[in-house]
Structures are given as C-alpha cells and as structure tokens.
Amino acid sequence: MKKILNLIEEKMRTAFETCGYEASYARIVLSNRPDLCEYQCNGAMAAAKAYKKKPIDIATAVVENLTGDEMFSEITAVMPGFINIRLNPQYLADYLGGMQKEEKLGLEETGHGETIIVDYGGANVAKPLHVGHLRSAVIGEAVKRMGKFLGYNMIGDVHLGDWGLQMGLIIEELRDRKPDLVYFDESYTGEYPAEAPFTISELEDIYPTASGKAKEDPAFKERAQTATFKLQNGYAPFTAIWKHIMSVSLADLKKNYGNLDVHFELWKGESDAQKYIPWLIQDLQDKGLAHESDGALVVDIAEPTDSKELPPCIVRKSDGAALYATSDLGTIIEREKDFQPVKYIYITDKRQELHFVQVFRVARKAGYVKPETEMIHIGFGTMNGKDGKPFKTREGGVMRLERLIADIDSAVYDRIMENRTVSEEEAKETAKTVGLAALKYGDLTNQASKDYVFDLDRFISFEGNTGPYILYTIVRIKSILNKYQETQAETAPADAKILPAVGNAEKDLMLRLARFNDVMENAFAETAPHKICQYIYELSNAFNSFYHDNRILAEEDKARQASWIQLITLTKDVLTTCIHVLGFEAPERM
Ligand code: ARG
C-alpha cells in the first residue's frame, strides 16, 4: 500500500499545480503539533518567496481547492502560511482495513531480490565471545532481517577472525602442554588424527594462557609468530591443528550465536580471503595503484575533498605479511565473484572507521566493485557499565557473552517468579525469551554510533522504554483476545471491521498503526533499527492509553467492540512483526 504521507502528498501536489504553483512545494510531513493537526504542509512559505506572494494567500488557495475532499476531516490554512490537516476517520479506518488484508501489513517492498551482504558478528576463532561482539551480532541480525522483510536477498556473513596470531599462540601453548603430539614430531609423515587434541573448555583455557605468556615472554611470542607464519604458508601439521581449532570453536560459536537467535548464511572468514591475495597485490601494482613506502606496499586513498588527512592503506607489510585490510579486499573479490551484491553493509566497532574508508576506496579505485555498488560501514559505540567505562565483570575482567546472558536470564526469572503466576519451568523458558528481548532492545534502541550504558535493572524492567515493556504489551493484547474468544466470540458480528475512531486515544493508535510501512522503509534506508524501537515504544504507549480509556471486554455496542478487537489484533500483528524483524520474540504469557 502507498504510504499515507504519499497519498496526502499526491492530492496536495495536484492542488498546488491547479493553483498555479509548482508541485514540489507540496511536501507533507507528520505534524509536530499533534494538538493542532496530524499532518502538515509548510510549502506555501517557500513558494511565497519564489512567486512573490504572501504565504497565507497561497495556503488559502490550496486549501480551498482541497476543501470537501473525503480524505480529510479538516484542512485549514493558518498564519503565516501553514496548511494543517486531519485525516478523515473513515479514510483512516479503511486504510487499516487494507493493512489487515496484506501479509506484510501494507508494506511496499523496496527490494526485488537484489543481493545485499551484511558483514557482522566478526567473532575471532578460539577467543571467547565477549560483549564487544554482542553489538555487531545484534545490530547486524536486525539490519539483515529488516532488509529481508523489504524484499532484498540478504546474505549475512560472520566473517570470522580465523587467520591471526591467536592461531600461532594456541599452537605453541599446545606444544608446551602436549609435546608428544604428532603435530610437533618433525619426522612424522603419516596421517593426522581426525579427533581434536583438545576440548572446547581446554581451548578456552589455552588461548588466554598463551596470550598472557606472550605478553611476558618475548621468546614465546616469537615462537607464536613463527608458528603463525608457518601456518599461513601452508605447513601441514599446523594446518591440521588449525582445522581442529576451527571445528571445535565453530561448534561453540554456533551454539552461542544460536542462543542470541543470530543466524548466518555464510560462515566465511579471513582465511578464505588468502587465496586471492597474491593476485590482488599483483593487480594493485599492475594498475599503478600500489607503491612502496618504507618497505611496505601502500595504496594512496586521500581525496582533495577530504576534511582531514587520510593515511594510505597498507596492503603488505615490510616483512611481506598481509594485513587486515588485505584480507578485507580479498574478501570483496570473492564476494563479487560469488554474489555481485548491490550493497555491502559492514557492522563493527566505530574505531574501525578509518579501516573501512581505506578498504572501500581501494576497492573502488581498483574497480573491484561497480561504481554504483553501495558500501557502508555502520560503526557502533561502546557498551559501558554504570561507571561510564567499558562494561566489565564485577571482578573487573572482560565479561563473556555467555555469562552476561545467564545474568540477565536469572534476573528476569526472579522478576517473573515474584508474581508466581506460572510454573518454575515455564518461568525459565519465559525468562530466556524476555531476557533476550531485554538485551537486544536495550542495545538496538540506541542509535548505533552512540555509546550506551548497560543497566541490567533498567533493561529488564517491565515499564519504560524497554524490551520487556514491549513484550508485556503484546502479551496483554493476546490475553484480551483470548478472553474475548472464550467468552464472547459468539456475539461477534460476522463482518467485523475496523470502524472510524470515536475517541482521541483510539485515533492516535490508528494513526500510528498507519505509519508502519513508512517506518519500516525508512529504518532500513537509513540502516537505523533504533527507529523501529522508537516506533514500537510509541505504539505500545498509544495502545496502553487506548486500553486505559476503553473497557474493551465490557463494551455493549457489539459492532464497536468487534472493531476494537480488530484494531488491537492489528496492533499485535504490527508489534509482533516489528520485534521479529528486530530479532526477538514474545512469549505467550509473562
Ligand atoms: N574480527 C574482527 C574484530 O574482531 C571483526 C571483523 C569485521 N569484518 C570485517 N570484514 N572486517 O575486530
């Protein structure tokens, strides 16, 4: 369905033209004075300058042209030249009726199967997932689902950090712990065992120990660097260990991401990019883009329009090693070969901003992506503790994601058990669903680029701008609908439909529902999940005011009651769709 704003604008354009003014002045916006009107057009002010007339005269002429139109219950020109509009309640009710009939609730898809790659998650293999990876996973999953809902072919790639020094560190720590393993026997020429020589819990201990050792013991660090170098150059025993690290780690990562309801189409990583690198380096040189600088190979990326000086992108270090940027360029070459996406969306910590500016510019200069291909980096801020510093455990260590989730679930569980309306078992399940919503909504509701404070008590509260509040609203609607089904369904008129609003809260709820398609489209166009959060928070408030004003189940006018049932069903459907797109679900009860 066309968006309400556009439908109004179409009428307004015709009116402007009929009155002799250019249609481009007919822009409609949501009113910022809901007490005065619902929508407004401020174009008469700009037109006045161009046509050398008084704004109010232009506004008055346009309004006269539209007076009597069935779309509006009120359209007025007010000083100095605003056009204030209220939608006819019947028109609005019919619009919502139209939404009910459509699978996507009136959304007009902007995508037609075009491929978009979302690079998110970014876990580093064998290192524990910590809260820093949380934001990437949560925001990326939401962005991916938003695009999918709008009709794009979204491909999410976790892009693992699986080719770095951590691998050498693990190999050398493993050697210290288990020197007799065949991988360390240089004279061994047989097959390598299929079974990994460590479990996930061992591996989780090996990495931090090794990384600690490397900080203290330069000789150990050097061994790790050598091992990494050998691995990267295809040394068979280390490749065999690497494969074990990958399989043990991946199983664990999949479990962890699964608990977050985060799912990737691709489980690629930096290691997959390596095979493109020799060609890439050669190509950048052949094209005259890469040049030597202090022994390293670099590509200049500065442009005259830059407001600050941007350093060149290093694609090969003086010791011959490839870098993070080289991997990302190699990955782009693979993605172009496999998918030819129309757009790339990378979601990482905002401290990586320069890296992506460099990578995008090199990719464009070298022609690895088409000029029209969009490349965007969503850089997010830090999740801080209440002290304003990056979030830590109570003991001051890095908070692991698993532990964070467990803490939230248990706090939510306690809250649910306070009411004691459900069994312990059900409370446990519900706590997981609500906990995830608390965590994800708490993150997504902030504009991504901003830092935010992780405040457990606030996030799990059933009141205020929180995930649990949104879920609570959905659960409340479900419970009204159930009661209605049980007690009065037989009195319901057969052709129940949404009737024009009679009350203010009712109309407000209806106006907000009608914005659904607009909000969804915009939120994705701006890669801004927080706009959906803002919308569902306001929609939930609107529902709760409406519910407060009206005794739905006690209403005696059965046609009115049936209309309300339709209205709240649509409210539930819109909310449920929105939270699914954001990446969480509502329980049946809570
Ligand atoms: N593994 C990286 C990190 O932990 C994030 C990867 C992001 N994606 C990318 N294509 N560079 O910082």
Boltz pocket constraint, residues with backbone or C-beta under 6 A from the ligand:
constraints:
  - pocket:
      binder: B
      contacts: [[A, 119], [A, 120], [A, 121], [A, 122], [A, 123], [A, 124], [A, 158], [A, 159], [A, 160], [A, 161], [A, 328], [A, 346], [A, 347], [A, 348]]
      max_distance: 6.0
